[in-house]
């Protein structure tokens, strides 16, 4: 019931729903690649918004050197943090300390 509710909220165009319904292995692989691309685009958009807001108090025609350095460092920290959190979660899931939400019944 919960998954059906979430699907209704997300809409019919969710790539993960299509991935579950893919017929052939080639279709499933293509949809998985597309889904990964979408997640990468979301991460890039979040990184851009976060770092731009933190480093550029008022946009102008060009970036000063301190703004460029700030953006570079912010992006590095953001990506390192994303990688750390992803690795941490994967380790917890593979060790059995966390249950994957999809494996729960109910």
PEGIFEN-V225754 format. One record per pair of residues at least 4 apart in sequence whose C-alpha atoms are under 8 Angstrom apart, sorted by the first residue. I is the first residue (numbers start at 1). GAP is how many residues later the second one is. D is the distance in Angstrom with one decimal. If there is no record, write none. Layout:
# PEGIFEN-V225754
I&GAP&D / I&GAP&D
This chain:
# PEGIFEN-V225754
1&4&6.2 / 1&105&7.9 / 2&4&6.2 / 3&4&6.1 / 4&4&6.2 / 5&4&6.3 / 6&4&6.1 / 7&4&6.0 / 7&5&7.2 / 7&7&7.9 / 7&10&7.9 / 8&4&7.2 / 10&4&6.6 / 12&5&7.9 / 13&4&7.8 / 13&5&7.8 / 14&4&6.7 / 15&4&6.0 / 15&16&6.8 / 15&19&7.8 / 15&20&6.1 / 16&4&6.3 / 16&19&7.1 / 17&4&6.5 / 18&4&5.9 / 18&13&7.4 / 19&8&8.0 / 19&9&5.6 / 19&12&5.7 / 19&13&6.6 / 20&8&7.9 / 22&5&5.8 / 22&6&5.3 / 22&9&8.0 / 23&4&6.6 / 23&5&7.2 / 24&4&6.3 / 25&4&6.1 / 26&4&6.1 / 27&4&6.1 / 28&4&6.0 / 29&4&6.2 / 30&4&6.2 / 31&4&6.0 / 32&4&6.2 / 33&4&6.2 / 34&4&6.3 / 35&4&6.3 / 36&4&6.2 / 37&4&6.2 / 38&4&6.2 / 39&4&6.2 / 40&4&6.2 / 41&4&6.2 / 42&4&6.2 / 43&4&6.0 / 44&4&6.0 / 45&4&6.2 / 46&4&5.9 / 47&4&5.9 / 47&28&6.5 / 47&31&6.7 / 48&4&5.7 / 48&27&8.0 / 49&4&6.0 / 50&4&6.3 / 51&4&5.9 / 51&19&8.0 / 51&20&5.8 / 51&23&5.7 / 51&24&6.7 / 52&4&5.4 / 52&19&6.9 / 53&4&6.9 / 55&12&5.8 / 55&15&5.7 / 55&16&6.1 / 56&11&6.5 / 63&4&5.9 / 63&5&6.3 / 64&4&6.3 / 65&4&6.2 / 66&4&6.1 / 67&4&6.1 / 68&4&6.2 / 69&4&6.1 / 70&4&5.9 / 71&4&6.0 / 72&4&6.2 / 73&4&6.2 / 74&4&6.0 / 75&4&6.1 / 76&4&6.1 / 77&4&6.0 / 78&4&6.2 / 79&4&6.1 / 80&4&6.1 / 81&4&6.1 / 82&4&6.1 / 83&4&6.0 / 84&4&6.0 / 85&4&6.1 / 86&4&6.1 / 87&4&6.0 / 88&4&6.2 / 89&4&6.1 / 90&4&6.0 / 91&4&6.0 / 92&4&6.3 / 92&5&5.3 / 92&6&5.7 / 93&4&6.2 / 93&5&5.0 / 93&6&6.4 / 93&7&6.6 / 99&4&6.9 / 99&5&7.3 / 100&4&7.1
